Amino acid sequence: MISGSIFRLFTAGLFTLLFAFVPTAPTWAVESGLKVAVVAFGLFSDQSVFESEAKGAARIVADRFGGGPVVVRANNRHQSNATVDALATTLDSTAREIDGDNDILVLILTSHGSRAGLAVKAGPHQETLSPALLVAMLNHAGVRRRVVIISACYSGIFIRPLANADTLVITAADADHSSFGCRDRAQWTYFGDAFFNTAMRRTANLRDAFVLARTLVRKHEQRNGFPSSNPQIAGGENIEPLLKGRLDHAAMDVPAEMGYASATTPLQNWFLPPTSTSYFRTKSSLPSVPTR
């Protein structure tokens, strides 16, 4: 079924959009001889934060690792190009540009979530990206070494199906809790700001970045009286040493982008106080800063 969808997408001419990012910190792709490909999808069209987060996360990851293709797709109120079929196509086409046995694929997904999977809203079209479907897509693409970072409520449901020694999985929440900060016109969600925009600029490897981000997110949630989203990390034992070598050489004093949080920014200045909701509510009932 996946291959049929891919064929239709190719014949329809829906090719991936490649972004060339100018690094703000040194990259060391040549040292290890590995490429790191980055694919980032903002899946929910009704709130611009997911498009913004996908673009910002891809830029930061590419700056840190470099050396491979960078593909960003996002749904918004004017375009609908981040669908389940488009993700399958993008993973396959990106895999053909790298060495599937040795290079590394970093997949970043940001959206609302439920215990069934990630919400995909592209204009009037709505669907769910389940863990089983994402596993099938990644296996079909055939890249062995993978980092999957998912910023969404209940994103911990992807840990068990995906994580193994060759696949590092990082999620904004566990399988039973919401994450926060998906306010329309915000640049980042809470987890995206903490992990990509702050911790990845300040630490030497992805695991340390996760530990710092989890601490920052928890402090923010406690300040606002929210239950812990409990971000998760699992797997990746075989690829973490390869990525650590690159981050060790990167400048750790790169400031956060203007208007975003830095490691020294007080947490109370990150966002306006949020209120809670679920993506199952109607669009008209969504508050300014819902849960995800």
N, C-alpha and C positions, 0 to 999 in steps of 0.2 A: 504493500500500500504506500509506503514511503517513497519507493522508487517511482511509482506512477505519478505521485504528486510532484516529485522533483522534475520529471520529464515535462509535465504540463507547465510547470513554472518556467523551465528553460525555453520551451517553445513559445511561451507568451512573452518572452523577453524581459522577465523580471529579474534582472541581475543585481548583484550586491553593490552597495554604494561604498566605495573605499575612501577612507579619510587619511590624509597624510598629515601627521602631527609633528610639529617641531619640538624636539625634546627640550625640557627646561632643566634637566639634570643629565649627567653623562650616562651613556648606555655602553654595555660591554658584550654585545652579541657576538663579536668576532672572537673574543677570548675563548669561549667554550665551543664555538662552532655551531651552536644551536640557534634555531629560530623560535621565537615565541609569537604565535598568532593570537590576536585578540578579536573576539566576536562579542558585541554588546547589543542587547535588544531591550528597548523600552516598550513594554507590551500593552499599556493601557492608555487609550487616547484621550480620556476625559480630563486628565490632570497632567500638566506639563512637567511636573517634577520627575516623572519617569523618563521622559525624553532627555531632560537636562542631566539626570543622574547617569544614564547610559553613555552620553557623550563625555561627561566629565570623568567617569570611571575609566572609560577606554583610553582617554588621553593620559591619565595618570599611570595606568598600567603600561601603556606603550612607552611612556617616558622612562619608566623604571627598567623595563626589559628590552624593548626595541627588537629589531632584527627580523620581524615578520610582518605579514599583512595585518591591517586593522580594518575591521568592518563594523559599521554602526548602522542600525536600523531602529526606527521608533515610530510609533503611532502617535498622531496628534489630531487636532480638530480639522486639519486640512489634508492629511495624507494617511494612508493605511497600508504600510508596507512591512509591518512587523507581525506577520501571521505565523501560525504553526507551520504551514507549508514553506513560507519564506525562511524560517529558521532551519528546517531540514535542508533546503537548497543551499543556504549559506554555509552550513557546517560541511556539506559535501564539497562545495567549491573551494572553501578555505583549506580543507584537508588536501586537495590536489596541489596546493601551492607550497606545501611543506612536506618534510619527511615524516610519514605517519608512525614510524617506529622509534624515531629519536627526538624529533622536535616536540614542542609543547603547545597545546591549545588552551587558552584562557577564555572561558565562556562566562559572560556577565549577563544576568537576567534581572530585571527590576519591574515590579508590578504589584497589584493587589494579589492576595493569596487566600486560599481556603484549604481545608483538609483534603480536598480532591486534587489540588494543584494550583497552577498560576492562572490568573484571569488574563485572557487575551481579548482586548476590545479594539477593533479596527473599524471605526465608523459604526455602522449598524451591525457589523459582524461580530459575534461573540463566541468564544470557545474556551476550553480549558486545556492547558498543557499539563498533563499528568506526569508523575515520576516515571511510569512505565514507558510512556511515549518518548520522553526525553532520553531515557536509557537506549531505546531503540534507535533514535536519531544519532546519538553519539557513537553507538556501535556500528551503525551503517557507515558513518563518516570514516571510521577506521583509524583515528588518531589514538595511539596507546596512552600517551602521557597527557593528562588533562587537569586543569584547575577549573572548578565550577563554583561561581560565587552568585548566590541568589539573595536578593533583597526583597523580601515580601513576608507578609504574615504566614505563619504555619510552614515556613520554608524548610523547617527541619524534616518534613516528610520526604525530602529528597536525599537525606543522608544515607539511610540504609540501602536503597537501591543503587546508589552511585558510588559511594566511597569505597576505595580499595587502595592497595599500595601504589598504584599508578594514577589514581584519581583523587586529588585533594578537593574536598567539598567544604565550603564556608557558607553559612546561612545566617540571615538576620534574626531568626527566631528558631525556637524548637518546633516540634510537631504539634504542640498544643497551645501556643500562645501567639498573640498579635505582635507585630512590630509597629513603629509609630513614625509620624512625620511626613506623610504623603500629602502635604498641603499644595494646592495648585499655585503655580508660579514660584514655589520654593526651588532652590537650586539642588537640594539634596534631601533625602530622608534622614532620619536620625542615624541609622546604621551606615548609610552611604557616606555621610559627612564624617562620622567617626572613623570608619575603616579606610575609605579611599582618600578622602580629602585631608585627613589629619594623620592617622596612624601609618599609612604607607609612605608618607613624607618624612616620618620621624624614626622609623625602625629599620632593622637590618634584614628582616626576613618576614615572610607572610605569617608565620605563627606568632611572632612577637607583635606584628601589626594587629592580628586578631585579638590578642590578649589586651592590648591597649584599647582597642575599639570597644571591646566588651565592657571594660571598666568605665569608659566614657559614657556609653549608652546607658549602663545601669545607673550611674549617677544622675543622668538626665531624667530617667524614668522615675527614680526615687523622688527627685525634686518636684515632679509633677504628680506624684501619687499614683503612678501607673504600676501594674504588675510587671514583673520582669519579662522581657521578650526572650531572654536566655539564648543568645546567639550560639551557634554550634560550629565546630570544626572537626573533621574526621578524614582519615586516609592520607594519601600522598607521601608515604614514607620514602618512595623511590624517586620522587621528583623534587621534594623540598631542598635537598642539597644542591641540585642544579640551579634552582632559582635563588637560593641564598647567596651563592657566589656572585650573582649579578647585583643583588641589592647591597651587598657588603661594599661594593665599589661606588655606589650612588651617593650623591651629596645628601646628607641627612638633614641639612638646614634649609631645604627648599621651603619657602613660606607658602602657606595656603593661599589660594587665589583670592583676589580682592573681593571682600564681601562675604567670604566663607569663614568657617571656624578654623583656627589653627590650634596647635597643641596647647598653647597658652591662653587661648580665648576662654573666658569664663563660660561655663555651660549655660548659664541663664541667658546669655546673649545669642545663642545659636538660633533659636526660633521663638516665635510668639507662643504663649501657652496653648497647648493643643487640647482638643476635645475628642472624645472617642466615638467611633461608629464602625460600621462594617460595609464592605463594598457591595453587599447584597441589598443595601438600601437604595432607594431611587436617587437619581442624580440630584433632584431638587432638595433632598433632605440632607445632603452631605454638608457637614460643617467645614470650616476653613482648614482645619488640621486633623484629618481623620486617622484612625488606625488603618491597617493595611490588610 
